[in-house]
Amino acid sequence: MDYSFGNAHVEVEKNFTKNEQVKATVKAVAEKIKEKEEKDNA
């Protein structure tokens, strides 16, 4: 029982980390696009 609980916890940790990385990437891309649009509009 402990073993499977541990595995479930590891999966949650992995998914959480992955989601954080995805969010960070999306944010970085959005900022780049925003900068480009501001340059184009200037």
mmCIF file of the N, C-alpha and C atoms, coordinates in Angstrom:
data_MODEL
# 
_entry.id   MODEL 
# 
loop_
_atom_site.group_PDB 
_atom_site.id 
_atom_site.type_symbol 
_atom_site.label_atom_id 
_atom_site.label_alt_id 
_atom_site.label_comp_id 
_atom_site.label_asym_id 
_atom_site.label_entity_id 
_atom_site.label_seq_id 
_atom_site.pdbx_PDB_ins_code 
_atom_site.Cartn_x 
_atom_site.Cartn_y 
_atom_site.Cartn_z 
_atom_site.occupancy 
_atom_site.B_iso_or_equiv 
_atom_site.pdbx_formal_charge 
_atom_site.auth_seq_id 
_atom_site.auth_comp_id 
_atom_site.auth_asym_id 
_atom_site.auth_atom_id 
_atom_site.pdbx_PDB_model_num 
ATOM 1   N N  . MET A 1 1  ? 0.835 -1.199 0.000   1.00 0.00 ? 1  MET A N  1 
ATOM 2   C CA . MET A 1 1  ? 0.000 0.000  0.000   1.00 0.00 ? 1  MET A CA 1 
ATOM 3   C C  . MET A 1 1  ? 0.877 1.260  0.000   1.00 0.00 ? 1  MET A C  1 
ATOM 4   N N  . ASP A 1 2  ? 1.831 1.275  0.902   1.00 0.00 ? 2  ASP A N  1 
ATOM 5   C CA . ASP A 1 2  ? 2.744 2.417  0.959   1.00 0.00 ? 2  ASP A CA 1 
ATOM 6   C C  . ASP A 1 2  ? 3.429 2.640  -0.386  1.00 0.00 ? 2  ASP A C  1 
ATOM 7   N N  . TYR A 1 3  ? 3.832 1.517  -0.993  1.00 0.00 ? 3  TYR A N  1 
ATOM 8   C CA . TYR A 1 3  ? 4.588 1.574  -2.240  1.00 0.00 ? 3  TYR A CA 1 
ATOM 9   C C  . TYR A 1 3  ? 3.785 2.273  -3.341  1.00 0.00 ? 3  TYR A C  1 
ATOM 10  N N  . SER A 1 4  ? 2.527 1.840  -3.519  1.00 0.00 ? 4  SER A N  1 
ATOM 11  C CA . SER A 1 4  ? 1.711 2.432  -4.579  1.00 0.00 ? 4  SER A CA 1 
ATOM 12  C C  . SER A 1 4  ? 1.381 3.892  -4.260  1.00 0.00 ? 4  SER A C  1 
ATOM 13  N N  . PHE A 1 5  ? 1.210 4.196  -2.982  1.00 0.00 ? 5  PHE A N  1 
ATOM 14  C CA . PHE A 1 5  ? 0.964 5.594  -2.612  1.00 0.00 ? 5  PHE A CA 1 
ATOM 15  C C  . PHE A 1 5  ? 2.172 6.448  -2.985  1.00 0.00 ? 5  PHE A C  1 
ATOM 16  N N  . GLY A 1 6  ? 3.363 5.895  -2.709  1.00 0.00 ? 6  GLY A N  1 
ATOM 17  C CA . GLY A 1 6  ? 4.596 6.602  -3.057  1.00 0.00 ? 6  GLY A CA 1 
ATOM 18  C C  . GLY A 1 6  ? 4.678 6.859  -4.550  1.00 0.00 ? 6  GLY A C  1 
ATOM 19  N N  . ASN A 1 7  ? 4.334 5.850  -5.354  1.00 0.00 ? 7  ASN A N  1 
ATOM 20  C CA . ASN A 1 7  ? 4.360 6.011  -6.805  1.00 0.00 ? 7  ASN A CA 1 
ATOM 21  C C  . ASN A 1 7  ? 3.370 7.069  -7.260  1.00 0.00 ? 7  ASN A C  1 
ATOM 22  N N  . ALA A 1 8  ? 2.179 7.051  -6.682  1.00 0.00 ? 8  ALA A N  1 
ATOM 23  C CA . ALA A 1 8  ? 1.165 8.037  -7.047  1.00 0.00 ? 8  ALA A CA 1 
ATOM 24  C C  . ALA A 1 8  ? 1.689 9.434  -6.737  1.00 0.00 ? 8  ALA A C  1 
ATOM 25  N N  . HIS A 1 9  ? 2.346 9.575  -5.602  1.00 0.00 ? 9  HIS A N  1 
ATOM 26  C CA . HIS A 1 9  ? 2.894 10.876 -5.207  1.00 0.00 ? 9  HIS A CA 1 
ATOM 27  C C  . HIS A 1 9  ? 3.954 11.337 -6.205  1.00 0.00 ? 9  HIS A C  1 
ATOM 28  N N  . VAL A 1 10 ? 4.802 10.396 -6.623  1.00 0.00 ? 10 VAL A N  1 
ATOM 29  C CA . VAL A 1 10 ? 5.850 10.727 -7.596  1.00 0.00 ? 10 VAL A CA 1 
ATOM 30  C C  . VAL A 1 10 ? 5.214 11.190 -8.902  1.00 0.00 ? 10 VAL A C  1 
ATOM 31  N N  . GLU A 1 11 ? 4.163 10.500 -9.338  1.00 0.00 ? 11 GLU A N  1 
ATOM 32  C CA . GLU A 1 11 ? 3.481 10.898 -10.577 1.00 0.00 ? 11 GLU A CA 1 
ATOM 33  C C  . GLU A 1 11 ? 2.929 12.313 -10.457 1.00 0.00 ? 11 GLU A C  1 
ATOM 34  N N  . VAL A 1 12 ? 2.305 12.603 -9.316  1.00 0.00 ? 12 VAL A N  1 
ATOM 35  C CA . VAL A 1 12 ? 1.760 13.945 -9.102  1.00 0.00 ? 12 VAL A CA 1 
ATOM 36  C C  . VAL A 1 12 ? 2.879 14.979 -9.166  1.00 0.00 ? 12 VAL A C  1 
ATOM 37  N N  . GLU A 1 13 ? 4.000 14.671 -8.510  1.00 0.00 ? 13 GLU A N  1 
ATOM 38  C CA . GLU A 1 13 ? 5.141 15.594 -8.518  1.00 0.00 ? 13 GLU A CA 1 
ATOM 39  C C  . GLU A 1 13 ? 5.618 15.832 -9.947  1.00 0.00 ? 13 GLU A C  1 
ATOM 40  N N  . LYS A 1 14 ? 5.732 14.753 -10.729 1.00 0.00 ? 14 LYS A N  1 
ATOM 41  C CA . LYS A 1 14 ? 6.200 14.866 -12.112 1.00 0.00 ? 14 LYS A CA 1 
ATOM 42  C C  . LYS A 1 14 ? 5.253 15.743 -12.916 1.00 0.00 ? 14 LYS A C  1 
ATOM 43  N N  . ASN A 1 15 ? 3.953 15.472 -12.788 1.00 0.00 ? 15 ASN A N  1 
ATOM 44  C CA . ASN A 1 15 ? 2.964 16.245 -13.535 1.00 0.00 ? 15 ASN A CA 1 
ATOM 45  C C  . ASN A 1 15 ? 3.001 17.708 -13.133 1.00 0.00 ? 15 ASN A C  1 
ATOM 46  N N  . PHE A 1 16 ? 3.134 17.969 -11.842 1.00 0.00 ? 16 PHE A N  1 
ATOM 47  C CA . PHE A 1 16 ? 3.183 19.342 -11.352 1.00 0.00 ? 16 PHE A CA 1 
ATOM 48  C C  . PHE A 1 16 ? 4.384 20.070 -11.948 1.00 0.00 ? 16 PHE A C  1 
ATOM 49  N N  . THR A 1 17 ? 5.538 19.398 -11.921 1.00 0.00 ? 17 THR A N  1 
ATOM 50  C CA . THR A 1 17 ? 6.759 20.005 -12.450 1.00 0.00 ? 17 THR A CA 1 
ATOM 51  C C  . THR A 1 17 ? 6.596 20.285 -13.937 1.00 0.00 ? 17 THR A C  1 
ATOM 52  N N  . LYS A 1 18 ? 6.024 19.322 -14.651 1.00 0.00 ? 18 LYS A N  1 
ATOM 53  C CA . LYS A 1 18 ? 5.822 19.483 -16.085 1.00 0.00 ? 18 LYS A CA 1 
ATOM 54  C C  . LYS A 1 18 ? 4.903 20.671 -16.355 1.00 0.00 ? 18 LYS A C  1 
ATOM 55  N N  . ASN A 1 19 ? 3.819 20.768 -15.595 1.00 0.00 ? 19 ASN A N  1 
ATOM 56  C CA . ASN A 1 19 ? 2.890 21.880 -15.778 1.00 0.00 ? 19 ASN A CA 1 
ATOM 57  C C  . ASN A 1 19 ? 3.568 23.214 -15.515 1.00 0.00 ? 19 ASN A C  1 
ATOM 58  N N  . GLU A 1 20 ? 4.413 23.268 -14.492 1.00 0.00 ? 20 GLU A N  1 
ATOM 59  C CA . GLU A 1 20 ? 5.127 24.511 -14.180 1.00 0.00 ? 20 GLU A CA 1 
ATOM 60  C C  . GLU A 1 20 ? 6.042 24.884 -15.344 1.00 0.00 ? 20 GLU A C  1 
ATOM 61  N N  . GLN A 1 21 ? 6.712 23.895 -15.926 1.00 0.00 ? 21 GLN A N  1 
ATOM 62  C CA . GLN A 1 21 ? 7.608 24.155 -17.052 1.00 0.00 ? 21 GLN A CA 1 
ATOM 63  C C  . GLN A 1 21 ? 6.817 24.648 -18.254 1.00 0.00 ? 21 GLN A C  1 
ATOM 64  N N  . VAL A 1 22 ? 5.661 24.026 -18.500 1.00 0.00 ? 22 VAL A N  1 
ATOM 65  C CA . VAL A 1 22 ? 4.819 24.429 -19.629 1.00 0.00 ? 22 VAL A CA 1 
ATOM 66  C C  . VAL A 1 22 ? 4.351 25.865 -19.432 1.00 0.00 ? 22 VAL A C  1 
ATOM 67  N N  . LYS A 1 23 ? 3.893 26.172 -18.216 1.00 0.00 ? 23 LYS A N  1 
ATOM 68  C CA . LYS A 1 23 ? 3.434 27.537 -17.922 1.00 0.00 ? 23 LYS A CA 1 
ATOM 69  C C  . LYS A 1 23 ? 4.549 28.542 -18.161 1.00 0.00 ? 23 LYS A C  1 
ATOM 70  N N  . ALA A 1 24 ? 5.754 28.217 -17.707 1.00 0.00 ? 24 ALA A N  1 
ATOM 71  C CA . ALA A 1 24 ? 6.891 29.121 -17.856 1.00 0.00 ? 24 ALA A CA 1 
ATOM 72  C C  . ALA A 1 24 ? 7.202 29.337 -19.336 1.00 0.00 ? 24 ALA A C  1 
ATOM 73  N N  . THR A 1 25 ? 7.143 28.270 -20.122 1.00 0.00 ? 25 THR A N  1 
ATOM 74  C CA . THR A 1 25 ? 7.418 28.363 -21.556 1.00 0.00 ? 25 THR A CA 1 
ATOM 75  C C  . THR A 1 25 ? 6.371 29.219 -22.246 1.00 0.00 ? 25 THR A C  1 
ATOM 76  N N  . VAL A 1 26 ? 5.110 28.966 -21.940 1.00 0.00 ? 26 VAL A N  1 
ATOM 77  C CA . VAL A 1 26 ? 4.016 29.733 -22.546 1.00 0.00 ? 26 VAL A CA 1 
ATOM 78  C C  . VAL A 1 26 ? 4.176 31.211 -22.212 1.00 0.00 ? 26 VAL A C  1 
ATOM 79  N N  . LYS A 1 27 ? 4.518 31.496 -20.970 1.00 0.00 ? 27 LYS A N  1 
ATOM 80  C CA . LYS A 1 27 ? 4.691 32.882 -20.534 1.00 0.00 ? 27 LYS A CA 1 
ATOM 81  C C  . LYS A 1 27 ? 5.828 33.544 -21.310 1.00 0.00 ? 27 LYS A C  1 
ATOM 82  N N  . ALA A 1 28 ? 6.939 32.831 -21.463 1.00 0.00 ? 28 ALA A N  1 
ATOM 83  C CA . ALA A 1 28 ? 8.093 33.373 -22.171 1.00 0.00 ? 28 ALA A CA 1 
ATOM 84  C C  . ALA A 1 28 ? 7.747 33.657 -23.631 1.00 0.00 ? 28 ALA A C  1 
ATOM 85  N N  . VAL A 1 29 ? 7.047 32.735 -24.261 1.00 0.00 ? 29 VAL A N  1 
ATOM 86  C CA . VAL A 1 29 ? 6.652 32.909 -25.662 1.00 0.00 ? 29 VAL A CA 1 
ATOM 87  C C  . VAL A 1 29 ? 5.708 34.099 -25.792 1.00 0.00 ? 29 VAL A C  1 
ATOM 88  N N  . ALA A 1 30 ? 4.746 34.195 -24.875 1.00 0.00 ? 30 ALA A N  1 
ATOM 89  C CA . ALA A 1 30 ? 3.792 35.304 -24.913 1.00 0.00 ? 30 ALA A CA 1 
ATOM 90  C C  . ALA A 1 30 ? 4.512 36.640 -24.786 1.00 0.00 ? 30 ALA A C  1 
ATOM 91  N N  . GLU A 1 31 ? 5.513 36.700 -23.915 1.00 0.00 ? 31 GLU A N  1 
ATOM 92  C CA . GLU A 1 31 ? 6.261 37.948 -23.737 1.00 0.00 ? 31 GLU A CA 1 
ATOM 93  C C  . GLU A 1 31 ? 7.039 38.298 -24.998 1.00 0.00 ? 31 GLU A C  1 
ATOM 94  N N  . LYS A 1 32 ? 7.619 37.287 -25.650 1.00 0.00 ? 32 LYS A N  1 
ATOM 95  C CA . LYS A 1 32 ? 8.359 37.531 -26.894 1.00 0.00 ? 32 LYS A CA 1 
ATOM 96  C C  . LYS A 1 32 ? 7.421 38.089 -27.966 1.00 0.00 ? 32 LYS A C  1 
ATOM 97  N N  . ILE A 1 33 ? 6.241 37.486 -28.090 1.00 0.00 ? 33 ILE A N  1 
ATOM 98  C CA . ILE A 1 33 ? 5.260 37.936 -29.084 1.00 0.00 ? 33 ILE A CA 1 
ATOM 99  C C  . ILE A 1 33 ? 4.858 39.379 -28.790 1.00 0.00 ? 33 ILE A C  1 
ATOM 100 N N  . LYS A 1 34 ? 4.620 39.670 -27.526 1.00 0.00 ? 34 LYS A N  1 
ATOM 101 C CA . LYS A 1 34 ? 4.226 41.017 -27.117 1.00 0.00 ? 34 LYS A CA 1 
ATOM 102 C C  . LYS A 1 34 ? 5.316 42.024 -27.490 1.00 0.00 ? 34 LYS A C  1 
ATOM 103 N N  . GLU A 1 35 ? 6.572 41.680 -27.204 1.00 0.00 ? 35 GLU A N  1 
ATOM 104 C CA . GLU A 1 35 ? 7.689 42.564 -27.539 1.00 0.00 ? 35 GLU A CA 1 
ATOM 105 C C  . GLU A 1 35 ? 7.744 42.815 -29.040 1.00 0.00 ? 35 GLU A C  1 
ATOM 106 N N  . LYS A 1 36 ? 7.565 41.761 -29.819 1.00 0.00 ? 36 LYS A N  1 
ATOM 107 C CA . LYS A 1 36 ? 7.618 41.884 -31.278 1.00 0.00 ? 36 LYS A CA 1 
ATOM 108 C C  . LYS A 1 36 ? 6.500 42.793 -31.770 1.00 0.00 ? 36 LYS A C  1 
ATOM 109 N N  . GLU A 1 37 ? 5.293 42.607 -31.234 1.00 0.00 ? 37 GLU A N  1 
ATOM 110 C CA . GLU A 1 37 ? 4.167 43.435 -31.650 1.00 0.00 ? 37 GLU A CA 1 
ATOM 111 C C  . GLU A 1 37 ? 4.412 44.898 -31.299 1.00 0.00 ? 37 GLU A C  1 
ATOM 112 N N  . GLU A 1 38 ? 4.984 45.141 -30.125 1.00 0.00 ? 38 GLU A N  1 
ATOM 113 C CA . GLU A 1 38 ? 5.269 46.518 -29.724 1.00 0.00 ? 38 GLU A CA 1 
ATOM 114 C C  . GLU A 1 38 ? 6.292 47.142 -30.665 1.00 0.00 ? 38 GLU A C  1 
ATOM 115 N N  . LYS A 1 39 ? 7.297 46.363 -31.075 1.00 0.00 ? 39 LYS A N  1 
ATOM 116 C CA . LYS A 1 39 ? 8.301 46.860 -32.022 1.00 0.00 ? 39 LYS A CA 1 
ATOM 117 C C  . LYS A 1 39 ? 7.647 47.158 -33.367 1.00 0.00 ? 39 LYS A C  1 
ATOM 118 N N  . ASP A 1 40 ? 6.800 46.247 -33.839 1.00 0.00 ? 40 ASP A N  1 
ATOM 119 C CA . ASP A 1 40 ? 6.140 46.427 -35.134 1.00 0.00 ? 40 ASP A CA 1 
ATOM 120 C C  . ASP A 1 40 ? 5.234 47.652 -35.123 1.00 0.00 ? 40 ASP A C  1 
ATOM 121 N N  . ASN A 1 41 ? 4.591 47.910 -33.995 1.00 0.00 ? 41 ASN A N  1 
ATOM 122 C CA . ASN A 1 41 ? 3.661 49.032 -33.896 1.00 0.00 ? 41 ASN A CA 1 
ATOM 123 C C  . ASN A 1 41 ? 4.374 50.358 -33.672 1.00 0.00 ? 41 ASN A C  1 
ATOM 124 N N  . ALA A 1 42 ? 5.614 50.307 -33.224 1.00 0.00 ? 42 ALA A N  1 
ATOM 125 C CA . ALA A 1 42 ? 6.349 51.532 -32.899 1.00 0.00 ? 42 ALA A CA 1 
ATOM 126 C C  . ALA A 1 42 ? 6.705 52.323 -34.154 1.00 0.00 ? 42 ALA A C  1 
# 
